């Protein structure tokens, strides 16, 4: 894979009588997109005001991967065969590069809001670290922790889950977080215990139990603790990366 992601837009004008077959053709073609390692995602939309107008959006790993990879790859012949009858109906076919102007509206709440904000996260981390200090396996890692450590972790989780950027403004960037784990030599049993106690604490303080939230919450806890374990091993140094912004099953977990 090369370069950076590119967004391809293809605008079609399809007669109303052909719309059903056009959509069926793209459903067949989509099988090849899903099998293509160069394709990130795709979406076919139909205009409400002008039903003859369609826009296909495909995100490719790069323009080069699309043109030289996908178009010369094993999926393209079947893809093209499915949509070939509609090539003459194309009004535009171009690649676009994303800009820094990106965000989300309030229609879908952030994980931070769904949890209940900073107050709920403070309750979570207080309950969690109370149990950590009673645990024989984890106590050696946390016996000398700052008394405000639970709150700092709550701030970190709040920012990761889409809340205010309080951790980065008051505590530091991603490098600062990584530095907290250097030289700790976290073992896999300790990581697993951390995860289990965090899940127990989520139940104890009454975090939402709906499957969508718990899946997103658990995926971050699993991802974050595995990185912490890796960064705690000998020879690791602090490094820069964006502070992750975790959502409802969105990949990858970084902004922009």
Buried (B, 14 or more C-beta within 10 A) or exposed (E): EEEEBBBBEBBBEBEEEBBEEBEEBBEEBBEBBEEBEBBBEBEBEBEEEEEBBBBBBBBBBBBBBBBEBBBEBEBBEEBEEBBEEBEEBBEEEEBEEEEEEEEEEEEEEBBBEBBBBBEBBBBBBBBBBEBBEEBEBBEEBBEEBEEEBBBBBBBBBBBBBBBEEBBBEEBBBBEBBBBBBBEBEBBEEBBEBBBEBBBEBBEBBEBBEEEEBBEBBBBBBEEBBBBBBEBBBEEBEBEEEEBBBBBBEEEEBEEE
